[in-house]
Amino acid sequence: MTTEQAENLGGGARRFAGRVVVVTGAASGIGWQMARRFHEEGAAVLAADLDPANVPAGTEPLAVDVSAPADVEAMVARAIELHGRIDVLCNNAGIGSGTDVVDCTLEEWNRVLGVNATGVFLGMRCALPHMLAAGRGAIVNTASVAGMVGLRNRAAYSASKGAVIALTKQVAVQWADAGIRVNCICPGTVDSPWVQRLLADSDDPDEERRRLVGRQLVGRLGSPQEVAEAALYLASDAAAFVTGTELVIDGGLTAA
Ligand SMILES: NC(=O)c1ccc[n+]([C@@H]2O[C@H](COP(=O)([O-])OP(=O)(O)OC[C@H]3O[C@@H](n4cnc5c(N)ncnc54)[C@H](O)[C@@H]3O)[C@@H](O)[C@H]2O)c1
């Protein structure tokens, strides 16, 4: 066994030594922790975001709107230009919405679907030809429990995340025999800057936090790093037998 193989054993400190990883939504919350942890475990990380000023140290910042085809093409082209390949793609960028079907405007619907669902489609469409040519690759898409169960006032968001789960399975089936693994993660409510903003904007932040915590059997919100660790597992060789699945990280929310 070489040093690199030893380092890459599951749970080791450098499972991603020599790997090229692209993470979207890497300037905040869950994506920031993904980028930080992949870098910490030895990967060359391209950290894409609308505003990449605050991506983790040691990662390559890229200004990307994942709903814009030209931006996503440029993101993948940059990874190929710098490193010649992409081993892992984490389509994590996403936006929220807090309306029901009656109140959701067509503009909001298209915006949420455009980032959360079309963004994932574009990322996979651009990266897959390179992964197929290499005969290997792992994709981790960030979905949500909102794509699995109904949550109040999350019409467009739920539809977008349901699409991510379904597309993850379709792409996994399409290329399971070509060395490509495609999985998604379904977080419950996570204490990211997004959720902190959502709480701050609510009429009664303490009550809203209690309500969100109360849905999760473990009695707390998740941390962005806890979710990132699940993505690292799915992207790692320890998950070589795992494809087409949704890994739920929700403190028991959907088990109840
Ligand atoms: N926080 C939660 O409770 C929770 C729960 C389930 C799923 N998720 C999902 O996790 C992902 C990350 O959420 P978070 O809580 O870390 O949010 P966050 O707002 O803290 O971070 C999201 C990042 O994505 C970036 N982004 C938004 N739109 C983009 C676009 N069009 N192109 C490129 N980058 C864009 C933002 O600039 C931001 O840096 C999202 O897909 C979200 O739907 C979050």
The ligand as an SDF file (V2000), in Angstrom:
LIG
                    3D

 44 48  0  0  0  0  0  0  0  0999 V2000
  -29.7570   25.3480    6.0980 N   0  0  0  0  0  0  0  0  0  0  0  0
  -30.6950   24.4230    6.0510 C   0  0  0  0  0  0  0  0  0  0  0  0
  -31.4680   24.2380    7.0060 O   0  0  0  0  0  0  0  0  0  0  0  0
  -30.8300   23.5460    4.8430 C   0  0  0  0  0  0  0  0  0  0  0  0
  -31.6660   22.4380    4.9270 C   0  0  0  0  0  0  0  0  0  0  0  0
  -31.8140   21.6030    3.8280 C   0  0  0  0  0  0  0  0  0  0  0  0
  -31.1260   21.8780    2.6690 C   0  0  0  0  0  0  0  0  0  0  0  0
  -30.3210   22.9630    2.6030 N   0  0  0  0  0  0  0  0  0  0  0  0
  -29.6210   23.2140    1.3470 C   0  0  0  0  0  0  0  0  0  0  0  0
  -28.2470   23.3280    1.5940 O   0  0  0  0  0  0  0  0  0  0  0  0
  -27.6520   24.1760    0.5970 C   0  0  0  0  0  0  0  0  0  0  0  0
  -26.8150   25.2320    1.2980 C   0  0  0  0  0  0  0  0  0  0  0  0
  -27.6440   25.9450    2.1980 O   0  0  0  0  0  0  0  0  0  0  0  0
  -27.0530   26.8340    3.3850 P   0  0  0  0  0  0  0  0  0  0  0  0
  -28.0090   26.6740    4.5090 O   0  0  0  0  0  0  0  0  0  0  0  0
  -25.6140   26.5500    3.5830 O   0  0  0  0  0  0  0  0  0  0  0  0
  -27.3030   28.2910    2.7600 O   0  0  0  0  0  0  0  0  0  0  0  0
  -26.4050   29.6250    2.7560 P   0  0  0  0  0  0  0  0  0  0  0  0
  -27.3310   30.6920    2.2510 O   0  0  0  0  0  0  0  0  0  0  0  0
  -25.7280   29.8170    4.0590 O   0  0  0  0  0  0  0  0  0  0  0  0
  -25.3280   29.3120    1.6400 O   0  0  0  0  0  0  0  0  0  0  0  0
  -25.7140   29.1520    0.2960 C   0  0  0  0  0  0  0  0  0  0  0  0
  -24.6370   29.7130   -0.6260 C   0  0  0  0  0  0  0  0  0  0  0  0
  -25.0840   29.4910   -1.9720 O   0  0  0  0  0  0  0  0  0  0  0  0
  -24.7860   30.6750   -2.7130 C   0  0  0  0  0  0  0  0  0  0  0  0
  -25.6920   30.7870   -3.8610 N   0  0  0  0  0  0  0  0  0  0  0  0
  -27.0080   31.0970   -3.8430 C   0  0  0  0  0  0  0  0  0  0  0  0
  -27.4720   31.1540   -5.1020 N   0  0  0  0  0  0  0  0  0  0  0  0
  -26.4190   30.8750   -5.9200 C   0  0  0  0  0  0  0  0  0  0  0  0
  -26.2750   30.8050   -7.3240 C   0  0  0  0  0  0  0  0  0  0  0  0
  -27.2840   31.0540   -8.1520 N   0  0  0  0  0  0  0  0  0  0  0  0
  -25.0570   30.4820   -7.8080 N   0  0  0  0  0  0  0  0  0  0  0  0
  -24.0090   30.2480   -6.9840 C   0  0  0  0  0  0  0  0  0  0  0  0
  -24.0800   30.3200   -5.6510 N   0  0  0  0  0  0  0  0  0  0  0  0
  -25.2900   30.6350   -5.1250 C   0  0  0  0  0  0  0  0  0  0  0  0
  -24.9820   31.8300   -1.7330 C   0  0  0  0  0  0  0  0  0  0  0  0
  -24.2860   32.9740   -2.1650 O   0  0  0  0  0  0  0  0  0  0  0  0
  -24.4300   31.2340   -0.4510 C   0  0  0  0  0  0  0  0  0  0  0  0
  -23.0500   31.5080   -0.3040 O   0  0  0  0  0  0  0  0  0  0  0  0
  -28.8230   24.7160   -0.2300 C   0  0  0  0  0  0  0  0  0  0  0  0
  -28.9630   23.9670   -1.4100 O   0  0  0  0  0  0  0  0  0  0  0  0
  -30.0160   24.4950    0.6640 C   0  0  0  0  0  0  0  0  0  0  0  0
  -31.2210   24.3600   -0.0620 O   0  0  0  0  0  0  0  0  0  0  0  0
  -30.1480   23.8170    3.6630 C   0  0  0  0  0  0  0  0  0  0  0  0
  1  2  1  0
  2  3  2  0
  2  4  1  0
  4  5  1  0
  4 44  2  0
  5  6  2  0
  6  7  1  0
  7  8  2  0
  8  9  1  0
  8 44  1  0
  9 10  1  0
  9 42  1  0
 10 11  1  0
 11 12  1  0
 11 40  1  0
 12 13  1  0
 13 14  1  0
 14 15  2  0
 14 16  1  0
 14 17  1  0
 17 18  1  0
 18 19  2  0
 18 20  1  0
 18 21  1  0
 21 22  1  0
 22 23  1  0
 23 24  1  0
 23 38  1  0
 24 25  1  0
 25 26  1  0
 25 36  1  0
 26 27  1  0
 26 35  1  0
 27 28  2  0
 28 29  1  0
 29 30  1  0
 29 35  2  0
 30 31  1  0
 30 32  2  0
 32 33  1  0
 33 34  2  0
 34 35  1  0
 36 37  1  0
 36 38  1  0
 38 39  1  0
 40 41  1  0
 40 42  1  0
 42 43  1  0
M  CHG  2   8   1  16  -1
M  END
$$$$
